[in-house]
Each structure stands twice: as C-alpha cells, then as structure tokens.
C-alpha cells in the first residue's frame, strides 16, 4: 500500500487519493444519484430519508446535512461528485467553492482572476515541497 501521509501536510489542500476514493465510494455514489431529477426531488423533499437509503458514515451524513464541503472532501468526497449537491441546491461551482475558502464569491473570483492564491504559506508543512 502507498503511504499517502505525505499529501496530508499540504495546507489547504485535500488530495483525492485511492484511500479517499475507497472511503468515499458511497458518498460519491449518493452524489451521482442526484443527476436524476426524480432523485433530486426526493432529496429536496426529505433529505434525511433519502440519505438513510445510502450506507454513509455518520461523518458523511453530517457533512452533507451541514453542507460542509471541506468535511465532505475529508471523508472521501470528490469535488466533481460533490458538485451534484451544490447544483441541486441551486449553487454555481464558484458559489460553492467560495464557501470552502471562507471568501465571498466576489473575493474568490477576484483571487482566481488574478492567478489564484499565492503559494506562500501553502506549501508542504515539512518544507520539502
């Protein structure tokens, strides 16, 4: 097995590894179910009942209920699958991702148009990268 701990010391970044993929499989399958209009309608009508149909961990259920996208990433969610949740909620990718940074949509857009966040202070904690 590959040691992915090296990726965990990059501040502000969650690397989607094979282990996270395995851990988040059901969460990501739930997200993909939201591609169907009838599933979106059921989820919006009664989130808890719909979520109970999926074998998610308590952490995953809480992250979805709280719309804590960073927590969803930490428990195996993939941003491209998670986009199905924020689309279901009527959010654009930019609106949802800005919440993950703690910035307003305008601040996030300005940062990205200026070339993204500075790498200063966001490199490997160990200083190797």
N, C-alpha and C positions, 0 to 999 in steps of 0.2 A: 504494500500500500504506500502511496505517495504521502509524504508529510506536507500538509498544506499550511502548517502553522506559520510558515514564512510569509504568507499572504495576510495574516491577521495583524501584522504590525504596521500596516499602511493606513494611517489615519484617514477617516472619512471615506473609506472605500471598502465595499464588501465584494470580494471576488467570488464569482459563481463557480465553485469547484464541483468535481464529481460527487464529493461527500454532501455538499449542499443540495445538489441535484437529487440525490437519493433521499435526503431528509425532507425535501420539499415536494416530492413527487405528487402526493395527494393534494397539497395546497395548489400546485400549478395545474393539476387536472381540474380542480374546482374552478380556478380562474378561466380555464379554457371552456368550461361548460357555459360560461356567460356569453359565449359567442352566439348562442341560440336565443332568439327573442323570448321564447316561452320560459327559458331558464332565468333570464334577466327579470322577467315579470314576476316569477315565483320568488326570486331572491329579494326583489324590492318590496314585495308584499309581506314577506315574513322571513327576514334574514336568518334568524335563529333556527327555524325549522329546516330551511334549505341547507344551512351549514351542517346541521345534525345528520344529513344524509351522507356526509363525507367523513372518512376516518382521519380527521385532523387532530393534531395535538391541542391541548388546552392553550399553549402559547400561540399556535397558529390561529385558533378561533378568536382569541383575544385581540391579536394583531389585526385581523380582518375587521372585527367589530369596532375597534378603535380607529380604523383606517390609518394605522401606523405603518406606513410603507417601509420605513427603515427596519422596524421589527419584523415585518414580513420577509425582507431580504435576509435578515439574520437567521430566520428559521427555515430557510431554503427556497424562498420565493425568487423567481426570476423576473426582472423588471418588465420584460416583454409579455410575460403572462399576467403580471400584476396590472398591466395597462388595461386589461379587460375589466378589472374592478373599477378603476377610475373612469373609464369610458361609461360603464354602467351608471356611475354616479354623476355623469354629465361633465366631468372634468377633462380638460385637454391634458396632453402629456406634460406640457410646460407648467400648467397649474398644479398638477400633482407633484411633479419633481421639485418645484419650488418649495413645497411644504417640507420636503425631505432635507432641504438645505437651511431651513429657518429664514428664508428670504421671501420677500413679496414677489409676486410674478414679475413686476417691473424691475426689481433689483436683480432677479435671476436672469431675465432677458438681457439686461444691460451687461451683466457679467459675461454671459455667453457670447454676446455680440462683440465684446472686447477681447475675445480669445479664451474665455473660460477662467477658472480660478487659477491663481498663481500657484506654482508648485512649492513655493516657500512655506515651510511648516507642514507640508502634506506628504513628505517623503517617508520612507521607512523609518520607524522609530529607532531601529538599530543603527541607522546611518549607512547601511550597506547599499541602499538603492538611491 
